[in-house]
């Protein structure tokens, strides 16, 4: 099962995602958690993420990779 929760900040995506994962046994992946981990690791994408989260820059759409992200098997 693949499910994408979209809502504004504070709407409960994390809460509902955790509940759905516990109920279904599915794996929960949160984009914000992945971005924060990259920022902590100091990777090049992480440094851009840290600047955006700190309000120092806007999202650089031109700098995003043209190829799709690698797929992970569930």
Backbone bond lengths (Angstrom), bond angles and torsions (degrees), N, CA, C in turn:
res aa  C-N    CA-C-N  psi(-1)  N-CA   C-N-CA  omega(-1)  CA-C   N-CA-C  phi
1 X - - - 1.452 - - 1.513 108.11 -
2 X 1.321 117.23 135.99 1.456 122.85 174.10 1.512 107.78 -122.90
3 X 1.306 114.93 128.89 1.449 120.81 -177.42 1.511 108.34 -138.23
4 X 1.297 117.34 135.05 1.458 123.05 -179.96 1.514 108.04 -119.32
5 X 1.319 116.64 122.55 1.462 121.68 178.16 1.528 108.30 -101.04
6 X 1.306 116.69 121.64 1.458 122.50 177.95 1.519 109.20 -121.50
7 X 1.313 116.30 128.03 1.460 121.43 178.61 1.523 107.68 -169.15
8 X 1.321 117.38 163.82 1.465 119.99 178.92 1.535 110.81 -69.26
9 X 1.340 116.32 164.45 1.459 119.86 178.02 1.533 111.54 -55.52
10 X 1.320 115.05 138.64 1.463 120.66 177.54 1.511 115.23 82.71
11 X 1.328 117.73 5.51 1.467 120.75 -177.28 1.528 113.15 -82.77
12 X 1.339 117.53 -12.05 1.455 119.58 178.35 1.513 115.20 105.85
13 X 1.332 117.70 17.63 1.472 119.95 179.25 1.520 111.40 -59.93
14 X 1.327 117.24 -43.25 1.463 120.75 -179.77 1.515 112.05 -64.43
15 X 1.316 115.89 -43.65 1.465 120.68 179.40 1.525 110.69 -63.59
16 X 1.315 116.36 -49.38 1.463 119.89 -179.03 1.521 111.52 -67.06
17 X 1.344 116.79 -37.51 1.462 120.27 177.69 1.519 111.78 -62.17
18 X 1.339 116.47 -42.90 1.459 120.44 178.06 1.522 111.10 -64.52
19 X 1.316 116.69 -41.39 1.470 120.13 178.76 1.528 111.41 -64.82
20 X 1.327 116.44 -44.06 1.468 119.94 179.51 1.525 111.13 -64.43
21 X 1.330 116.79 -40.10 1.463 120.14 178.96 1.518 110.86 -64.49
22 X 1.328 117.10 -43.01 1.467 120.53 178.78 1.524 111.12 -65.00
23 X 1.322 116.61 -40.98 1.456 121.42 -178.23 1.526 111.88 -68.08
24 X 1.341 116.46 -42.40 1.465 120.14 -173.22 1.518 113.71 -95.25
25 X 1.336 117.01 -15.42 1.457 119.46 -175.24 1.518 112.42 79.71
26 X 1.330 117.02 6.80 1.460 121.42 -179.78 1.523 110.14 -78.36
27 X 1.299 115.93 162.09 1.455 122.01 177.51 1.518 109.19 -84.76
28 X 1.310 116.99 138.91 1.460 122.29 179.57 1.522 108.59 -104.49
29 X 1.311 116.62 127.41 1.464 122.40 176.32 1.520 107.03 -124.27
30 X 1.319 116.58 121.83 1.462 121.21 179.10 1.523 108.74 -109.68
31 X 1.316 116.84 123.51 1.467 121.33 -178.29 1.525 111.14 -58.08
32 X 1.320 117.34 -40.52 1.463 120.06 179.99 1.515 112.05 -61.94
33 X 1.333 117.01 -39.24 1.464 120.83 177.82 1.527 110.65 -63.98
34 X 1.327 116.61 -41.52 1.464 120.57 179.09 1.526 110.99 -64.53
35 X 1.340 117.14 -43.03 1.461 120.66 179.60 1.526 111.69 -65.51
36 X 1.329 117.71 -41.34 1.465 120.73 178.00 1.524 111.33 -64.58
37 X 1.326 117.69 -37.26 1.470 121.13 178.09 1.524 110.49 -65.31
38 X 1.327 117.40 -41.03 1.465 121.02 177.33 1.531 110.60 -63.55
39 X 1.332 116.76 -40.31 1.467 120.56 179.06 1.529 109.90 -63.97
40 X 1.328 118.27 -42.59 1.473 121.58 178.71 1.524 111.51 -65.18
41 X 1.344 116.26 -35.19 1.467 120.94 -178.17 1.525 111.77 -73.44
42 X 1.328 117.16 -17.53 1.463 120.37 179.44 1.516 114.14 76.09
43 X 1.323 117.77 19.06 1.465 120.88 178.22 1.522 109.40 -69.28
44 X 1.343 118.77 161.45 1.470 120.03 178.12 1.534 112.98 -54.68
45 X 1.355 119.12 -47.43 1.459 117.11 176.07 1.529 111.48 -63.76
46 X 1.325 115.77 -32.43 1.452 119.99 179.54 1.514 113.24 -66.14
47 X 1.338 117.48 -35.80 1.465 119.38 178.79 1.522 110.76 -69.29
48 X 1.326 117.30 -36.19 1.469 120.49 175.15 1.525 109.17 -65.12
49 X 1.322 116.06 -43.59 1.461 121.16 178.68 1.519 111.25 -60.22
50 X 1.338 117.36 -44.12 1.461 121.24 -179.92 1.524 110.97 -61.68
51 X 1.338 117.15 -40.97 1.467 120.58 178.31 1.524 111.28 -64.17
52 X 1.319 116.87 -41.30 1.460 121.03 179.80 1.522 109.70 -65.57
53 X 1.351 116.68 -45.43 1.460 120.34 -179.21 1.522 111.45 -64.98
54 X 1.331 117.27 -30.47 1.461 120.83 179.29 1.528 111.34 -82.53
55 X 1.328 116.95 -4.58 1.457 121.05 179.32 1.515 113.06 79.80
56 X 1.339 116.99 17.89 1.461 120.42 -177.68 1.520 112.74 -87.20
57 X 1.324 117.64 -16.83 1.461 119.97 179.62 1.522 109.68 -154.52
58 X 1.312 114.69 165.95 1.466 121.31 176.83 1.522 108.80 -93.39
59 X 1.307 116.31 165.96 1.451 121.22 179.35 1.519 110.19 -64.55
60 X 1.340 118.35 120.36 1.465 121.57 -177.57 1.524 111.52 -85.15
61 X 1.308 117.28 83.54 1.464 120.72 -177.27 1.521 111.79 -58.45
62 X 1.326 117.84 -33.59 1.460 120.51 -179.48 1.525 111.42 -67.75
63 X 1.324 118.65 -23.23 1.450 121.39 -177.75 1.514 114.54 -89.54
64 X 1.325 117.43 -2.33 1.462 119.71 -179.58 1.520 109.97 -74.94
65 X 1.329 117.48 146.99 1.468 119.75 -178.89 1.519 111.26 -64.33
66 X 1.321 115.46 145.95 1.458 120.97 -179.54 1.515 111.66 -80.97
67 X 1.312 117.37 -19.20 1.461 120.57 -178.65 1.527 109.70 -93.76
68 X 1.322 117.22 154.03 1.470 119.81 179.46 1.517 111.11 -68.93
69 X 1.307 115.66 155.09 1.458 121.12 177.09 1.526 109.43 -65.74
70 X 1.335 117.59 151.10 1.470 119.01 178.85 1.523 110.56 -62.84
71 X 1.294 115.19 144.12 1.461 120.58 -179.93 1.519 108.97 -87.72
72 X 1.299 115.05 139.53 1.462 121.16 177.17 1.520 107.71 -111.25
73 X 1.295 115.20 135.85 1.461 117.74 179.55 1.519 109.29 -76.15
74 X 1.330 117.20 141.42 1.477 121.04 -177.51 1.500 113.52 -66.70
